[in-house]
Amino acid sequence: MFPEGNVNAAGSYCRDPDGARGKPWCFTVNPNVEWQFCDVPNCTGRQFAHKKQ
């Protein structure tokens, strides 16, 4: 589920590893809020296309 192997090694990066929440989220440092959605802009157009070298 995590490329790093487990949740502890993954750290607090925005992700949605199993697609269950529908968009990227991360754990918070707020004891009253376990996780929240991240404000990650959608990639649009070819400006973000991966280029092979």
C-alpha positions as YAML, in Angstrom:
chain: A
units: angstrom
residues:
- id: 1
  name: MET
  ca: [0.00, 0.00, 0.00]
- id: 2
  name: PHE
  ca: [2.89, 2.39, 0.77]
- id: 3
  name: PRO
  ca: [5.94, 2.53, -1.52]
- id: 4
  name: GLU
  ca: [8.10, 2.89, 1.59]
- id: 5
  name: GLY
  ca: [6.80, -0.42, 2.97]
- id: 6
  name: ASN
  ca: [4.74, 0.83, 5.93]
- id: 7
  name: VAL
  ca: [2.94, 3.86, 7.30]
- id: 8
  name: ASN
  ca: [5.73, 4.78, 9.75]
- id: 9
  name: ALA
  ca: [8.38, 4.94, 7.03]
- id: 10
  name: ALA
  ca: [6.03, 6.85, 4.72]
- id: 11
  name: GLY
  ca: [5.97, 10.01, 6.83]
- id: 12
  name: SER
  ca: [3.32, 12.68, 6.50]
- id: 13
  name: TYR
  ca: [3.12, 13.19, 2.77]
- id: 14
  name: CYS
  ca: [-0.07, 13.82, 0.84]
- id: 15
  name: ARG
  ca: [-1.31, 10.59, -0.71]
- id: 16
  name: ASP
  ca: [-4.31, 8.32, -1.19]
- id: 17
  name: PRO
  ca: [-2.64, 4.90, -1.25]
- id: 18
  name: ASP
  ca: [-5.73, 2.77, -1.78]
- id: 19
  name: GLY
  ca: [-8.03, 5.36, -3.39]
- id: 20
  name: ALA
  ca: [-10.52, 5.06, -0.52]
- id: 21
  name: ARG
  ca: [-10.78, 8.80, 0.15]
- id: 22
  name: GLY
  ca: [-10.80, 9.90, -3.48]
- id: 23
  name: LYS
  ca: [-8.06, 12.53, -3.28]
- id: 24
  name: PRO
  ca: [-4.72, 13.10, -1.52]
- id: 25
  name: TRP
  ca: [-4.70, 13.44, 2.26]
- id: 26
  name: CYS
  ca: [-2.12, 13.49, 5.07]
- id: 27
  name: PHE
  ca: [-1.92, 12.93, 8.80]
- id: 28
  name: THR
  ca: [-1.83, 16.10, 10.91]
- id: 29
  name: VAL
  ca: [0.01, 17.11, 14.06]
- id: 30
  name: ASN
  ca: [-3.26, 18.36, 15.57]
- id: 31
  name: PRO
  ca: [-4.40, 15.83, 18.23]
- id: 32
  name: ASN
  ca: [-8.04, 16.71, 17.44]
- id: 33
  name: VAL
  ca: [-7.71, 16.12, 13.67]
- id: 34
  name: GLU
  ca: [-6.14, 12.80, 12.67]
- id: 35
  name: TRP
  ca: [-5.99, 13.53, 8.92]
- id: 36
  name: GLN
  ca: [-7.12, 16.11, 6.37]
- id: 37
  name: PHE
  ca: [-7.31, 16.49, 2.62]
- id: 38
  name: CYS
  ca: [-4.39, 18.20, 0.89]
- id: 39
  name: ASP
  ca: [-4.80, 21.10, -1.47]
- id: 40
  name: VAL
  ca: [-2.92, 19.61, -4.42]
- id: 41
  name: PRO
  ca: [-3.60, 21.22, -7.82]
- id: 42
  name: ASN
  ca: [-4.51, 18.93, -10.70]
- id: 43
  name: CYS
  ca: [-1.96, 18.55, -13.47]
- id: 44
  name: THR
  ca: [-3.35, 19.79, -16.75]
- id: 45
  name: GLY
  ca: [-1.99, 19.93, -20.25]
- id: 46
  name: ARG
  ca: [1.30, 18.61, -21.51]
- id: 47
  name: GLN
  ca: [3.43, 20.97, -19.41]
- id: 48
  name: PHE
  ca: [3.67, 18.27, -16.73]
- id: 49
  name: ALA
  ca: [4.23, 15.31, -19.05]
- id: 50
  name: HIS
  ca: [7.20, 13.10, -18.21]
- id: 51
  name: LYS
  ca: [9.97, 13.34, -20.78]
- id: 52
  name: LYS
  ca: [12.14, 10.31, -21.53]
- id: 53
  name: GLN
  ca: [15.85, 11.02, -21.77]
...
